[in-house]
Amino acid sequence: MAKLNNKPTPWWLWACRIFVGVLFIFSGLIKMNDPLGFSYKLQEYFVVFHITFLNGLALIIAIILCALEIILGFALLIGVRPVKVAWGLLLLIIFFAFLTFYSAFFKVVESCGCFGDAIPLTPWQSFSKDLVLLLLILVIFSKRREIQPLFIAKTGDKLLILSAVISLAFGLYTYNFLPVIDFLPYKVGANIPGEMITPPGAAPDVYEQTYHLQNKKTGKFKVMNNTEYMSSGIWKDNDWKIYGPTESRLVTKGFTPKIRDLSISDAQGNDYTKELLSNPFNNLIIVAYDLHDADEDAIDRLNALAINLQQNFNTRTVLLTSSSAKFTEAFSKQHRLISEIFYADDVPLKEMVRASPGVLLLKNGTIINKWHYHSVPNYDELVKKYFQQ
């Protein structure tokens, strides 16, 4: 039986273990709460690095990466297999730091998704966070053989296996039944039109313009921002001319509506956004951003539900997709859909509900409830709870 090492652990090593371990567990849990959303982020990176052949594996990779964060973080806290865990943490943080630096420097991915949609970070913020973690993990790595386990090896291994099972089970649950906590703008109770409005007096984005100037007589060059350009009065001097493109840099981020990219139209391009979101009655919105990948059995079940609701309660049912009109019309005929069909960009549709298909129950543009296709109530349950009031 393995013996516990009784040598005291320095407080600073414990501090590094706790900070890194808790942060890794938190990061993994936040992303595991929405593994489909994290897989969308991975697909953005696949495009950047020209490895889109991995798109079909994005969800599996997302769940494995999240589970790895949780397992390594937990293992670090309890001190099990410290040498292997230190190597795992080091390799993982180098990988993450490379991705965040690449995103920030080349401006290819707006948000790395490190903490999912719960805590959006800019690429440079993400890279800074990874640098701090890298320094702490290097400390842990240098002292990896001095880390004391809290339990004997056999108990530690069992706890490690348990953490792996729980983390993977959590990811499979949230993928099949929607996130436990919804951090997206289309959460239950949200009023979609209200989330699209910029309130009066809201601060706009503030940009700084940079001008490159050259003196016609002397050939001298100057670089000035817009404030300096106007206050100096150089714009009145005909000897100075602007050459090259004007550079624009965001100085202060102003107010941004939570929902800013939703536009719903029919096959002819007519805008129906306001009309659909102002319906004062219960209406069912079936969201399938890509009908090629949608679960067809679920579509058929939802169509049967829509038929009953339309016949008995005159409920309006809408299918929202980003698939082509030609394919959608053929799909509708094949499945004999009774839903009206409208189109929107795939980005807001993916945010509406992490399922294909997913269902939203709307009234006056407010999301009364929403479901993964695995958890949609049957007709009697839906009527009892939402239509007999």
C-alpha positions in Angstrom: 0.0 0.0 0.0 1.3 3.4 -1.0 2.2 5.7 1.9 1.3 9.4 2.0 4.2 11.8 1.9 4.3 13.7 5.2 6.6 16.4 4.1 4.9 19.8 4.4 3.8 21.4 1.2 4.8 25.1 0.8 1.9 27.5 1.0 2.7 29.0 -2.4 2.6 25.6 -4.1 -0.8 25.0 -2.5 -2.0 28.4 -3.7 -0.9 27.6 -7.3 -2.6 24.2 -7.1 -5.9 25.6 -5.8 -6.0 28.5 -8.2 -5.1 26.4 -11.3 -7.2 23.5 -10.3 -10.4 25.5 -9.5 -10.0 27.6 -12.7 -9.6 24.5 -14.9 -12.6 22.8 -13.3 -14.7 26.0 -13.7 -13.6 26.5 -17.3 -14.4 22.9 -18.2 -17.8 22.9 -16.4 -18.8 26.2 -18.1 -18.0 24.8 -21.6 -19.4 21.4 -20.7 -22.7 23.1 -19.8 -22.9 23.9 -23.6 -20.8 21.4 -25.5 -22.6 22.1 -28.8 -21.8 25.8 -28.5 -18.1 25.0 -27.8 -18.1 22.7 -30.9 -19.2 25.6 -33.0 -16.2 27.6 -31.7 -13.9 24.7 -32.6 -15.3 24.7 -36.1 -14.3 28.3 -36.4 -10.7 27.3 -35.6 -10.9 24.4 -38.0 -11.7 26.9 -40.8 -8.8 29.1 -39.8 -6.3 26.2 -39.8 -7.9 24.6 -42.9 -8.8 21.4 -41.2 -12.5 21.5 -41.8 -12.5 17.7 -42.3 -12.6 17.6 -38.5 -16.0 19.3 -38.4 -17.8 16.0 -38.0 -15.7 15.3 -34.9 -16.1 18.8 -33.4 -18.6 17.7 -30.7 -16.6 14.7 -29.6 -13.4 16.8 -29.4 -15.3 19.5 -27.5 -16.6 17.1 -24.9 -13.2 15.4 -24.5 -11.4 18.7 -24.1 -13.9 19.9 -21.5 -13.6 16.6 -19.6 -9.8 16.8 -19.7 -9.9 20.3 -18.1 -12.2 19.1 -15.3 -10.2 15.8 -14.7 -6.8 17.5 -14.7 -8.1 20.3 -12.4 -9.6 17.8 -10.0 -6.5 15.6 -10.1 -4.3 18.6 -9.3 -6.4 19.5 -6.3 -6.3 16.0 -4.7 -2.7 15.5 -5.8 -3.2 12.2 -7.7 -0.6 11.2 -10.2 1.1 14.6 -9.9 3.9 14.0 -12.5 1.5 13.0 -15.3 -1.0 15.6 -14.3 1.7 18.4 -14.4 2.6 17.3 -17.9 -1.0 17.2 -19.0 -1.6 20.7 -17.6 1.5 22.1 -19.3 0.7 20.7 -22.7 -2.9 21.8 -22.5 -2.1 25.4 -21.5 0.6 25.7 -24.2 -2.1 24.5 -26.7 -4.7 27.0 -25.4 -2.1 29.8 -25.3 -1.1 29.2 -28.9 -4.8 29.3 -30.0 -5.6 32.5 -28.1 -2.4 34.3 -29.3 -3.1 33.3 -32.9 -6.7 34.5 -32.6 -5.6 37.8 -31.1 -2.6 38.5 -33.3 -4.2 37.6 -36.6 -7.7 38.7 -35.6 -9.3 35.5 -36.9 -11.7 34.4 -34.1 -13.5 37.1 -32.1 -13.8 35.1 -28.9 -12.0 31.9 -27.9 -14.9 30.6 -25.9 -12.6 29.9 -22.9 -15.5 30.4 -20.5 -18.3 29.8 -23.0 -20.9 32.4 -23.3 -21.0 33.0 -19.5 -17.9 35.2 -19.5 -17.0 36.4 -23.0 -13.4 37.4 -23.3 -11.6 39.2 -26.2 -8.7 37.2 -27.7 -6.1 39.4 -26.0 -7.9 39.0 -22.6 -7.9 35.2 -23.2 -4.2 35.2 -24.1 -3.4 37.2 -21.0 -5.3 34.7 -18.8 -3.4 31.8 -20.4 -0.1 33.5 -19.8 -0.9 33.8 -16.1 -1.9 30.2 -16.0 1.2 29.1 -17.9 3.4 30.8 -15.3 1.6 29.1 -12.4 1.6 25.8 -14.2 5.4 26.1 -14.8 5.8 26.6 -11.0 3.7 23.4 -10.4 5.6 21.6 -13.1 9.0 22.5 -11.5 7.7 21.1 -8.2 5.7 18.2 -9.6 7.6 15.6 -7.6 6.9 17.4 -4.3 3.1 17.5 -4.7 1.5 15.5 -1.9 -1.6 13.4 -2.6 -4.5 13.8 -0.2 -5.4 10.1 -0.5 -3.6 6.9 -1.0 -3.0 6.0 -4.7 -5.9 3.5 -5.0 -8.4 5.9 -3.6 -7.1 8.8 -5.7 -7.4 6.7 -8.9 -11.0 5.8 -8.0 -11.9 9.4 -7.5 -10.2 10.3 -10.7 -12.3 7.7 -12.6 -15.4 9.0 -10.9 -14.6 12.6 -12.0 -14.2 11.4 -15.6 -17.5 9.6 -15.5 -19.4 12.5 -14.0 -17.9 15.1 -16.3 -18.6 13.0 -19.5 -22.1 12.2 -18.2 -22.8 15.9 -17.6 -21.6 16.8 -21.2 -23.8 14.1 -22.7 -26.8 15.3 -20.6 -26.5 18.9 -21.6 -26.0 18.0 -25.3 -29.2 15.9 -25.3 -31.3 18.1 -23.0 -30.0 21.7 -23.4 -27.7 23.6 -21.1 -28.5 23.5 -17.4 -27.8 27.2 -17.2 -28.6 29.2 -20.4 -26.2 32.1 -20.9 -27.4 32.9 -24.4 -29.6 35.9 -25.2 -32.5 33.6 -26.2 -33.1 32.3 -22.7 -36.5 31.5 -21.2 -38.3 34.7 -20.2 -36.3 36.9 -22.7 -38.3 39.3 -24.8 -36.6 39.1 -28.2 -37.8 42.5 -29.6 -36.7 44.1 -26.3 -33.2 42.5 -26.6 -32.8 44.0 -30.1 -33.4 47.6 -29.0 -30.7 50.2 -28.4 -32.1 52.5 -25.6 -32.1 56.3 -26.2 -29.0 57.9 -24.9 -27.0 54.7 -24.9 -23.3 55.4 -25.5 -22.1 54.6 -29.0 -18.8 53.0 -29.9 -16.0 55.5 -29.9 -13.3 55.2 -32.6 -10.0 56.9 -33.1 -9.0 57.8 -36.7 -5.3 57.9 -37.6 -4.1 60.0 -40.5 -0.9 59.8 -42.4 0.2 63.2 -43.8 2.9 64.4 -46.1 4.1 68.0 -46.7 4.1 68.7 -50.5 7.0 71.1 -50.2 9.4 69.4 -47.8 8.3 65.8 -48.2 8.1 65.5 -44.4 5.7 62.9 -42.9 3.4 63.1 -39.9 1.1 60.7 -38.2 -1.8 62.2 -36.2 -5.0 61.0 -34.7 -8.3 62.8 -35.4 -8.1 64.9 -32.2 -4.6 66.1 -33.0 -5.5 66.7 -36.6 -8.5 68.9 -35.8 -6.9 70.8 -32.9 -3.7 71.6 -34.7 -5.5 73.2 -37.6 -3.2 71.4 -40.0 -6.2 70.5 -42.1 -6.3 74.2 -43.1 -2.7 74.1 -44.4 -2.8 73.3 -48.2 0.9 72.2 -48.0 -0.2 69.0 -46.1 -2.0 66.2 -47.7 -3.4 62.9 -46.4 -1.9 59.9 -48.2 -2.8 56.2 -47.8 -5.9 54.8 -46.1 -7.2 56.3 -42.8 -6.8 53.8 -39.9 -9.7 53.3 -37.5 -9.3 51.9 -34.0 -12.0 51.1 -31.4 -11.2 53.1 -28.3 -14.3 52.6 -26.2 -17.0 49.9 -26.7 -20.4 51.4 -26.5 -23.8 49.7 -25.8 -24.5 46.6 -27.9 -27.9 45.0 -27.9 -27.8 41.3 -26.8 -29.6 40.4 -30.1 -28.4 42.3 -33.1 -28.2 39.9 -36.0 -31.7 38.4 -36.2 -33.6 39.0 -39.4 -36.4 36.7 -40.5 -37.6 36.6 -44.1 -39.6 34.4 -46.5 -38.2 32.7 -49.6 -38.7 35.9 -51.6 -36.7 38.0 -49.1 -39.6 39.8 -47.5 -38.9 40.8 -43.9 -41.2 39.1 -41.4 -39.2 39.7 -38.2 -41.5 42.3 -36.6 -44.7 40.4 -37.7 -43.6 37.1 -36.2 -42.3 38.6 -33.0 -45.4 40.6 -32.3 -47.8 37.7 -32.3 -50.0 38.1 -29.2 -50.9 34.4 -29.0 -48.9 31.3 -28.3 -47.0 30.3 -31.3 -44.6 27.4 -31.8 -41.2 28.1 -33.5 -39.4 25.0 -34.7 -35.7 25.8 -35.2 -33.5 23.7 -37.5 -30.6 25.8 -38.7 -29.5 23.0 -41.1 -32.2 20.6 -42.3 -29.5 18.3 -43.8 -28.4 17.5 -40.2 -31.7 17.8 -38.4 -33.2 14.7 -36.8 -36.0 13.7 -39.2 -37.9 11.5 -36.8 -38.0 14.5 -34.4 -39.3 16.7 -37.3 -42.1 14.3 -38.0 -43.1 14.2 -34.3 -43.1 17.9 -34.1 -45.2 18.1 -37.2 -47.8 15.8 -35.7 -47.8 18.1 -32.6 -48.2 21.2 -34.8 -51.1 19.6 -36.6 -53.0 19.0 -33.3 -52.3 22.4 -32.0 -53.4 24.1 -35.2 -56.6 22.1 -35.4 -57.6 22.5 -31.7 -56.1 25.9 -30.8 -55.4 27.6 -34.2 -51.8 27.8 -33.1 -49.4 29.3 -35.6 -46.4 27.1 -36.2 -43.2 28.3 -37.9 -40.1 26.5 -39.1 -37.0 28.6 -39.0 -34.0 27.5 -41.0 -30.9 28.7 -42.8 -31.0 25.9 -45.4 -31.6 26.9 -49.0 -35.2 27.6 -50.1 -35.0 24.9 -52.8 -33.9 22.2 -50.3 -36.3 23.4 -47.6 -39.3 23.2 -50.0 -38.4 19.7 -51.0 -37.9 18.7 -47.4 -41.3 20.2 -46.4 -43.1 18.3 -49.2 -41.3 15.1 -48.3 -42.4 15.4 -44.6 -45.7 17.0 -45.3 -45.0 19.9 -43.0 -47.8 22.2 -42.1 -45.5 24.9 -40.6 -44.9 28.2 -42.3 -41.3 28.3 -43.5 -39.1 31.3 -42.9 -35.3 31.9 -43.1 -32.6 33.4 -41.0 -28.9 33.4 -40.7 -27.5 30.3 -39.0 -25.7 32.2 -36.2 -28.8 33.5 -34.4 -30.6 30.1 -35.0 -27.7 28.3 -33.3 -28.1 30.7 -30.4 -31.8 30.3 -30.1 -31.7 26.7 -29.1 -28.8 24.2 -28.9 -30.7 21.5 -30.8 -31.6 20.6 -34.4 -34.6 20.7 -34.2 -35.3 22.7 -31.1 -38.6 24.3 -30.1 -39.5 27.7 -28.8 -42.9 28.7 -27.4 -43.3 32.4 -28.1 -46.0 34.9 -27.1 -45.6 38.6 -27.9 -42.0 37.9 -28.7 -41.3 36.5 -25.2 -39.8 33.0 -24.9 -42.3 31.2 -22.7 -40.2 28.0 -22.8 -37.9 26.1 -25.1 -36.9 22.5 -25.5 -34.5 20.1 -27.1 -36.3 17.7 -29.4 -35.6 15.0 -26.8 -37.6 16.8 -24.1 -40.5 18.4 -25.9 -43.7 17.8 -23.9 -46.4 15.7 -25.5 -49.6 17.3 -26.8 -51.6 16.7 -23.5 -48.8 18.1 -21.3 -48.3 21.1 -23.6 -52.0 21.9 -23.7 -52.5 21.5 -19.9 -49.6 23.8 -19.0 -49.7 26.5 -21.7 -53.0 26.5 -23.6 -55.7 26.0 -21.0 -55.2 29.2 -19.0 
